């Protein structure tokens, strides 16, 4: 259950001389810009004294073993991901307990050190690439739905294993964002999603296809909270855009500020430019300049590096044992 969040409202310029639809558009953009500035500041800042209260409650609610496996960003994203829920303390603690329980069940601590069965097949069926960054430093992650084979996902994977594979993909992305943050010197734990619906009908919203897509996307929402900055859906059918226009009047204003349902790639490029996303950060398949890096390649690099480091540690240990003999 969400509550209405306060949104910083900048002084509104005099717009009486504009025609009505221009007036509304500028006011709407001013609200979105205010939300962005507010959450940009929050994202790059450490937890406040008020937030520390929720962080402590979360850490007190898990076991010492679970606490030892949590990073500072794990705590930050849970505390801030549930800031609009009520009662906030109770809901935040429940979320943390749910996340660490899931991590124990899927062996999250091994996600970046061990390959999972069918991982290559999964990434082939649901391919995603990391592109450039926006003006704040948020990485762009792109996917095209006509490349996603939902039938194969349904046929070839057990549900629990499919969701574990998605969790491993998200873990790789989280680590990649953390390293990117160190490179640019600004804390950035959110990313931008660009999704292409070209050639996809409204059937994607019904039946087993909708169920599979929702399950996979829920992995991010449930177990990696506060990880999305913006969502751009391009080549969306007109009916889809019309439905979204209605839905935005009924959902949380923070969610509405994140999601952009757009038509042609040209329109999307223009809208993304308004949000500080330049062509070199945008996928080539929508008119940008970025080929992107497959998330699967990023994941394999982490696993290979971890394996090499562990092998070096093992070799040193063997030499020490041999010397002792």
Sine and cosine of phi, psi and omega as CSV:
sin_phi,cos_phi,sin_psi,cos_psi,sin_omega,cos_omega
0.00,0.00,0.80,-0.60,0.00,-1.00
-0.98,-0.20,0.42,-0.91,0.17,-0.98
-0.91,-0.42,0.33,-0.95,0.01,-1.00
-0.94,0.35,0.82,-0.57,0.02,-1.00
-1.00,0.02,0.57,-0.82,0.07,-1.00
-0.96,0.29,0.66,-0.76,-0.01,-1.00
-0.86,-0.51,0.75,-0.66,0.01,-1.00
-0.90,0.44,0.78,-0.63,-0.04,-1.00
-0.93,-0.38,0.93,-0.37,0.04,-1.00
-0.96,0.28,0.33,-0.94,0.06,-1.00
-0.83,0.56,0.74,-0.67,-0.03,-1.00
-1.00,0.04,0.83,-0.56,0.00,-1.00
-0.92,0.38,0.28,-0.96,0.04,-1.00
-0.95,0.32,0.88,-0.48,-0.09,-1.00
-0.85,-0.53,0.27,0.96,-0.12,-0.99
-0.91,0.40,-0.34,0.94,-0.05,-1.00
-1.00,0.07,-0.10,1.00,-0.01,-1.00
-1.00,-0.01,0.42,-0.91,0.07,-1.00
-0.94,0.33,0.41,-0.91,-0.17,-0.99
-0.79,0.61,-0.72,0.69,-0.09,-1.00
-0.93,0.37,-0.50,0.87,0.08,-1.00
-0.93,0.36,-0.66,0.75,0.03,-1.00
-0.84,0.54,-0.77,0.63,-0.02,-1.00
-0.89,0.45,-0.63,0.77,-0.02,-1.00
-0.89,0.45,-0.72,0.70,-0.04,-1.00
-0.92,0.38,-0.64,0.77,0.04,-1.00
-0.89,0.46,-0.67,0.75,0.00,-1.00
-0.89,0.45,-0.70,0.72,0.01,-1.00
-0.90,0.43,-0.58,0.81,0.03,-1.00
-0.90,0.44,-0.63,0.78,0.04,-1.00
-0.91,0.41,-0.69,0.72,0.02,-1.00
-0.89,0.46,-0.70,0.72,0.01,-1.00
-0.88,0.48,-0.62,0.78,0.01,-1.00
-0.91,0.42,-0.67,0.74,0.05,-1.00
-0.88,0.47,-0.70,0.71,-0.02,-1.00
-0.88,0.48,-0.71,0.70,-0.02,-1.00
-0.90,0.44,-0.64,0.77,0.00,-1.00
-0.89,0.45,-0.74,0.68,-0.07,-1.00
-0.99,0.16,-0.37,0.93,0.16,-0.99
-0.89,0.46,-0.73,0.68,0.00,-1.00
-0.88,0.47,-0.69,0.72,-0.01,-1.00
-0.90,0.44,-0.69,0.72,-0.08,-1.00
-0.89,0.46,-0.64,0.77,-0.05,-1.00
-1.00,0.06,0.04,1.00,-0.04,-1.00
-0.96,-0.27,0.46,-0.89,0.11,-0.99
-0.94,0.33,0.15,-0.99,0.04,-1.00
-0.88,0.48,0.65,-0.76,0.07,-1.00
-0.98,0.22,0.16,-0.99,0.06,-1.00
-0.85,0.52,-0.63,0.77,0.03,-1.00
-0.90,0.44,-0.68,0.73,-0.01,-1.00
-0.93,0.38,-0.50,0.87,0.00,-1.00
-0.88,0.48,-0.49,0.87,0.04,-1.00
-0.89,0.46,-0.69,0.72,0.00,-1.00
-0.95,0.32,-0.59,0.80,0.03,-1.00
-0.89,0.46,-0.71,0.71,0.01,-1.00
-0.89,0.46,-0.66,0.75,0.01,-1.00
-0.88,0.47,-0.63,0.78,0.02,-1.00
-0.90,0.43,-0.72,0.70,-0.03,-1.00
-0.93,0.37,-0.55,0.83,0.04,-1.00
-0.94,0.33,-0.34,0.94,-0.10,-1.00
-1.00,-0.01,-0.05,1.00,0.00,-1.00
-0.89,-0.46,0.22,-0.98,-0.02,-1.00
-0.97,0.24,0.32,-0.95,0.05,-1.00
-0.84,0.54,-0.61,0.79,0.01,-1.00
-0.91,0.41,-0.69,0.73,0.02,-1.00
-0.92,0.40,-0.64,0.77,0.00,-1.00
-0.88,0.47,-0.61,0.79,-0.03,-1.00
-0.91,0.41,-0.42,0.91,-0.03,-1.00
-1.00,-0.03,-0.08,1.00,0.01,-1.00
-1.00,0.07,0.64,-0.76,0.10,-1.00
-1.00,-0.09,0.19,-0.98,0.06,-1.00
-0.86,0.51,-0.64,0.77,0.00,-1.00
-0.93,0.37,-0.53,0.85,0.07,-1.00
-0.84,0.54,-0.71,0.71,-0.03,-1.00
-0.94,0.35,-0.70,0.72,-0.01,-1.00
-0.85,0.53,-0.73,0.69,-0.09,-1.00
-0.94,0.35,-0.52,0.85,0.07,-1.00
-0.95,0.32,-0.73,0.68,-0.02,-1.00
-0.86,0.50,-0.69,0.72,-0.05,-1.00
-0.99,0.12,-0.45,0.89,0.01,-1.00
-0.93,0.37,-0.36,0.93,-0.04,-1.00
-0.90,-0.43,0.38,0.93,-0.06,-1.00
-0.94,0.34,-0.30,0.95,0.01,-1.00
-0.98,-0.21,0.11,0.99,0.00,-1.00
-1.00,-0.01,0.48,-0.88,0.05,-1.00
-0.73,-0.69,0.66,-0.75,-0.12,0.99
-0.94,0.33,0.78,-0.63,-0.21,-0.98
-0.87,0.49,-0.73,0.68,-0.06,-1.00
-0.87,0.49,-0.74,0.67,-0.02,-1.00
-0.89,0.46,-0.71,0.70,-0.04,-1.00
-0.93,0.37,-0.59,0.81,0.01,-1.00
-0.92,0.39,-0.70,0.72,0.02,-1.00
-0.90,0.43,-0.68,0.73,0.03,-1.00
-0.87,0.50,-0.65,0.76,0.01,-1.00
-0.90,0.44,-0.71,0.71,0.01,-1.00
-0.88,0.47,-0.68,0.73,0.02,-1.00
-0.89,0.45,-0.64,0.77,0.04,-1.00
-0.89,0.45,-0.68,0.73,-0.05,-1.00
-0.92,0.40,-0.73,0.68,-0.03,-1.00
-0.93,0.36,-0.53,0.85,0.08,-1.00
-0.90,0.44,-0.71,0.70,0.04,-1.00
-0.88,0.47,-0.67,0.74,0.00,-1.00
-0.87,0.49,-0.64,0.77,0.05,-1.00
-0.90,0.44,-0.66,0.75,-0.06,-1.00
-0.92,0.39,-0.60,0.80,-0.08,-1.00
-0.99,-0.15,0.03,1.00,-0.05,-1.00
0.84,0.55,0.82,0.58,-0.03,-1.00
-0.82,0.57,-0.55,0.84,-0.06,-1.00
-0.90,0.43,-0.26,0.97,0.00,-1.00
-0.98,-0.20,0.00,1.00,-0.09,-1.00
-0.85,0.53,-0.59,0.81,-0.07,-1.00
-0.97,-0.23,0.27,0.96,0.03,-1.00
-0.79,-0.61,-0.23,0.97,-0.04,-1.00
-0.67,-0.74,0.69,-0.73,0.12,-0.99
-0.95,0.32,0.54,-0.84,0.08,-1.00
-0.97,-0.23,0.51,-0.86,0.07,-1.00
-0.83,0.56,0.64,-0.77,0.05,-1.00
0.92,0.38,0.27,0.96,-0.04,-1.00
-0.91,0.42,-0.66,0.75,-0.01,-1.00
-0.91,0.42,-0.65,0.76,0.03,-1.00
-0.89,0.45,-0.68,0.74,0.00,-1.00
-0.88,0.47,-0.71,0.70,-0.03,-1.00
-0.95,0.32,-0.41,0.91,0.08,-1.00
-0.96,0.28,-0.62,0.78,-0.01,-1.00
-0.96,0.27,-0.57,0.82,0.00,-1.00
-0.79,-0.61,0.96,0.27,-0.06,-1.00
-0.98,0.17,0.65,-0.76,0.07,-1.00
-0.67,-0.75,0.56,-0.83,0.00,-1.00
-0.79,-0.61,0.54,-0.84,0.08,-1.00
-0.99,-0.14,0.78,-0.63,-0.06,-1.00
-0.94,-0.34,-0.60,-0.80,-0.02,-1.00
-0.99,0.11,-0.36,-0.93,-0.06,-1.00
-0.78,-0.62,0.38,-0.93,0.06,-1.00
-0.99,0.13,-0.11,-0.99,-0.08,-1.00
-0.90,0.43,-0.38,0.93,0.02,-1.00
-1.00,0.05,-0.37,0.93,-0.06,-1.00
0.94,-0.34,0.20,0.98,0.03,-1.00
-0.99,0.17,0.80,-0.60,0.02,-1.00
-0.95,0.32,0.53,-0.85,0.01,-1.00
-0.98,-0.19,0.81,-0.59,0.04,-1.00
-0.91,-0.41,0.84,-0.54,-0.08,-1.00
-0.92,-0.39,0.57,-0.82,0.06,-1.00
-0.51,-0.86,0.57,-0.82,0.04,-1.00
-0.90,-0.44,0.83,-0.56,-0.12,-0.99
-0.93,0.36,-0.39,0.92,0.04,-1.00
-0.96,0.27,-0.17,0.99,0.11,-0.99
-1.00,0.02,-0.18,0.98,-0.04,-1.00
-1.00,-0.01,0.83,-0.56,-0.03,-1.00
-0.98,-0.20,1.00,0.03,-0.04,-1.00
-0.92,0.39,-0.50,0.87,0.03,-1.00
-0.90,0.43,-0.68,0.73,0.01,-1.00
-0.92,0.40,-0.61,0.79,0.05,-1.00
-0.87,0.50,-0.69,0.72,-0.02,-1.00
-0.92,0.38,-0.62,0.79,-0.11,-0.99
-0.99,0.12,-0.63,0.78,-0.21,-0.98
-0.99,-0.14,-0.18,0.98,-0.12,-0.99
-0.80,-0.60,0.67,-0.74,0.22,-0.97
-0.94,0.35,0.61,-0.79,-0.10,-0.99
-0.83,0.56,-0.74,0.67,-0.06,-1.00
-0.89,0.45,-0.61,0.79,-0.01,-1.00
-0.95,0.30,-0.62,0.79,0.05,-1.00
-0.85,0.52,-0.68,0.73,-0.02,-1.00
-0.95,0.31,-0.50,0.87,0.09,-1.00
-0.92,0.38,-0.63,0.77,0.05,-1.00
-0.89,0.45,-0.64,0.77,0.06,-1.00
-0.92,0.40,-0.61,0.80,0.05,-1.00
-0.89,0.45,-0.63,0.78,0.04,-1.00
-0.91,0.41,-0.64,0.77,0.05,-1.00
-0.88,0.48,-0.70,0.72,0.01,-1.00
-0.91,0.42,-0.60,0.80,0.02,-1.00
-0.89,0.46,-0.64,0.77,0.04,-1.00
-0.90,0.43,-0.66,0.75,0.02,-1.00
-0.91,0.41,-0.65,0.76,0.03,-1.00
-0.87,0.48,-0.68,0.73,0.01,-1.00
-0.91,0.40,-0.64,0.77,0.01,-1.00
-0.89,0.45,-0.65,0.76,0.04,-1.00
-0.91,0.41,-0.62,0.79,0.01,-1.00
-0.90,0.44,-0.65,0.76,0.02,-1.00
-0.93,0.36,-0.62,0.78,0.05,-1.00
-0.89,0.46,-0.64,0.77,0.03,-1.00
-0.86,0.51,-0.68,0.74,0.02,-1.00
-0.90,0.44,-0.62,0.79,-0.02,-1.00
-0.91,0.41,-0.64,0.77,-0.06,-1.00
-1.00,-0.06,-0.15,0.99,0.05,-1.00
0.97,0.24,0.34,0.94,0.01,-1.00
-0.69,-0.73,0.71,-0.71,0.02,-1.00
-0.93,0.37,0.88,-0.47,0.03,-1.00
-0.70,-0.72,0.97,-0.24,0.02,-1.00
-0.95,-0.30,0.07,1.00,0.04,-1.00
-0.95,-0.31,0.40,-0.92,0.06,-1.00
-0.72,-0.69,0.18,-0.98,-0.01,-1.00
-0.96,-0.29,0.71,-0.70,0.03,-1.00
-0.96,-0.29,0.77,-0.63,0.11,-0.99
-0.87,-0.49,0.88,-0.48,-0.06,-1.00
-0.85,-0.53,0.77,-0.64,-0.01,-1.00
-0.98,-0.21,0.85,-0.53,0.02,-1.00
-0.98,-0.20,0.28,0.96,-0.01,-1.00
-0.83,0.55,0.79,-0.61,0.02,-1.00
0.98,0.18,0.06,1.00,-0.02,-1.00
-0.97,-0.25,0.82,-0.58,0.00,-1.00
-1.00,0.05,0.00,-1.00,0.01,-1.00
-0.94,0.35,-0.15,0.99,0.06,-1.00
-0.88,0.48,-0.35,0.94,0.02,-1.00
-0.91,0.41,-0.32,0.95,-0.03,-1.00
-1.00,-0.03,0.07,1.00,-0.07,-1.00
-0.78,-0.63,0.32,-0.95,0.15,-0.99
0.89,0.46,-0.48,-0.88,-0.09,-1.00
-0.91,0.41,-0.53,0.85,0.01,-1.00
-0.88,0.48,-0.74,0.67,0.01,-1.00
-0.88,0.48,-0.65,0.76,-0.02,-1.00
-0.88,0.47,-0.71,0.71,-0.01,-1.00
-0.91,0.40,-0.71,0.70,0.00,-1.00
-0.88,0.48,-0.68,0.73,0.00,-1.00
-0.90,0.44,-0.67,0.74,0.00,-1.00
-0.87,0.49,-0.71,0.71,-0.03,-1.00
-0.92,0.39,-0.68,0.73,0.00,-1.00
-0.94,0.35,-0.47,0.88,0.03,-1.00
-0.92,0.40,-0.39,0.92,0.05,-1.00
-0.86,0.50,-0.70,0.72,0.04,-1.00
-0.92,0.40,-0.74,0.68,-0.05,-1.00
-0.90,0.43,-0.62,0.78,-0.08,-1.00
-0.99,0.11,-0.66,0.75,-0.17,-0.99
-0.93,-0.36,-0.14,0.99,0.07,-1.00
-0.72,-0.69,0.90,0.43,-0.08,-1.00
-0.91,0.41,0.34,-0.94,0.09,-1.00
0.84,0.54,0.61,0.79,-0.06,-1.00
-0.95,-0.31,-0.09,1.00,-0.06,-1.00
-0.93,-0.38,0.75,-0.66,0.06,-1.00
-1.00,-0.06,-0.82,0.58,0.02,-1.00
-0.63,-0.78,0.41,-0.91,0.12,-0.99
-0.79,-0.61,0.79,-0.61,0.07,-1.00
-0.88,-0.48,0.89,-0.46,0.06,-1.00
-0.96,-0.27,0.89,-0.45,-0.06,-1.00
-0.93,-0.36,0.30,-0.95,-0.08,-1.00
0.83,0.56,0.55,0.83,0.02,-1.00
-0.97,0.26,0.74,-0.68,0.05,-1.00
-0.84,0.55,0.46,-0.89,-0.05,-1.00
-0.84,0.54,-0.67,0.75,-0.02,-1.00
-0.88,0.48,-0.63,0.77,0.01,-1.00
-0.88,0.48,-0.69,0.72,-0.01,-1.00
-0.92,0.38,-0.60,0.80,0.01,-1.00
-0.91,0.41,-0.65,0.76,0.04,-1.00
-0.90,0.43,-0.65,0.76,-0.01,-1.00
-0.90,0.43,-0.61,0.79,0.02,-1.00
-0.86,0.51,-0.55,0.83,0.03,-1.00
-0.97,0.23,-0.69,0.73,-0.05,-1.00
-0.88,0.47,-0.61,0.79,-0.05,-1.00
-0.86,0.50,-0.38,0.92,0.02,-1.00
-0.98,0.19,-0.17,0.99,-0.10,-1.00
-0.89,-0.45,-0.07,1.00,-0.05,-1.00
-0.95,-0.31,0.15,-0.99,-0.02,-1.00
-0.87,0.50,0.70,-0.71,-0.04,-1.00
-0.87,0.50,-0.49,0.87,0.04,-1.00
-0.92,0.38,-0.66,0.75,0.05,-1.00
-0.90,0.43,-0.70,0.72,0.00,-1.00
-0.87,0.50,-0.58,0.81,-0.01,-1.00
-0.94,0.34,-0.37,0.93,-0.03,-1.00
-0.99,0.11,-0.54,0.84,-0.21,-0.98
-0.99,-0.15,0.73,-0.69,0.03,-1.00
-0.78,-0.62,0.93,-0.36,0.02,-1.00
-0.99,-0.13,0.90,-0.43,-0.18,-0.98
-0.80,-0.60,0.24,-0.97,0.01,-1.00
-1.00,-0.02,-0.96,-0.27,-0.12,-0.99
-0.95,0.30,0.37,-0.93,0.09,-1.00
-0.84,0.55,-0.57,0.82,0.02,-1.00
-0.88,0.47,-0.71,0.70,0.05,-1.00
-0.89,0.46,-0.64,0.77,-0.02,-1.00
-0.92,0.40,-0.66,0.75,0.03,-1.00
-0.86,0.51,-0.67,0.74,0.00,-1.00
-0.91,0.42,-0.71,0.71,0.00,-1.00
-0.91,0.42,-0.66,0.75,-0.01,-1.00
-0.91,0.41,-0.58,0.82,0.06,-1.00
-0.89,0.46,-0.59,0.80,0.03,-1.00
-0.89,0.47,-0.45,0.89,0.00,-1.00
-0.99,-0.13,0.22,0.97,0.09,-1.00
0.99,0.17,0.49,0.87,0.05,-1.00
-0.93,-0.36,0.95,-0.32,-0.08,-1.00
-1.00,0.07,0.19,-0.98,-0.10,-1.00
-0.86,0.51,-0.56,0.83,-0.04,-1.00
-0.95,0.31,-0.14,0.99,0.05,-1.00
-0.96,-0.28,0.00,1.00,-0.10,-1.00
-0.96,-0.28,0.66,-0.75,-0.03,-1.00
-0.84,0.55,0.56,-0.83,0.01,-1.00
-0.90,0.44,-0.50,0.86,-0.06,-1.00
-0.93,0.36,-0.15,0.99,0.10,-1.00
-0.87,-0.48,0.25,0.97,0.08,-1.00
0.96,-0.26,0.00,1.00,0.02,-1.00
-1.00,0.09,-0.27,-0.96,-0.08,-1.00
-0.89,-0.46,0.05,1.00,-0.09,-1.00
-0.98,-0.21,0.82,-0.57,0.12,-0.99
-0.98,0.22,-0.47,0.88,0.03,-1.00
0.99,0.16,0.23,-0.97,0.03,-1.00
-0.88,-0.48,0.83,-0.56,-0.02,-1.00
-0.85,0.52,0.71,-0.71,0.04,-1.00
-0.88,0.48,-0.49,0.87,0.02,-1.00
-0.92,0.40,-0.62,0.78,0.05,-1.00
-0.90,0.43,-0.64,0.77,0.03,-1.00
-0.89,0.46,-0.71,0.70,0.01,-1.00
-0.87,0.49,-0.74,0.67,-0.03,-1.00
-0.88,0.48,-0.59,0.81,0.02,-1.00
-0.89,0.46,-0.69,0.73,0.03,-1.00
-0.88,0.47,-0.69,0.72,-0.03,-1.00
-0.92,0.39,-0.68,0.73,0.01,-1.00
-0.90,0.44,-0.67,0.74,0.01,-1.00
-0.92,0.40,-0.64,0.77,0.01,-1.00
-0.91,0.42,-0.65,0.76,0.02,-1.00
-0.90,0.44,-0.66,0.75,0.00,-1.00
-0.91,0.42,-0.68,0.74,0.01,-1.00
-0.90,0.43,-0.67,0.75,0.00,-1.00
-0.91,0.41,-0.61,0.79,0.03,-1.00
-0.89,0.45,-0.66,0.75,0.02,-1.00
-0.89,0.46,-0.66,0.75,0.04,-1.00
-0.89,0.45,-0.69,0.72,0.01,-1.00
-0.89,0.46,-0.64,0.76,0.00,-1.00
-0.90,0.45,-0.68,0.74,0.04,-1.00
-0.89,0.46,-0.68,0.73,0.00,-1.00
-0.88,0.47,-0.66,0.75,0.02,-1.00
-0.90,0.43,-0.65,0.76,0.01,-1.00
-0.91,0.42,-0.64,0.77,0.03,-1.00
-0.90,0.43,-0.66,0.75,0.02,-1.00
-0.91,0.42,-0.63,0.78,0.01,-1.00
-0.91,0.41,-0.65,0.76,0.00,-1.00
-0.91,0.42,-0.59,0.81,-0.02,-1.00
-0.92,0.39,-0.54,0.84,0.04,-1.00
-0.95,0.32,0.00,0.00,0.00,0.00
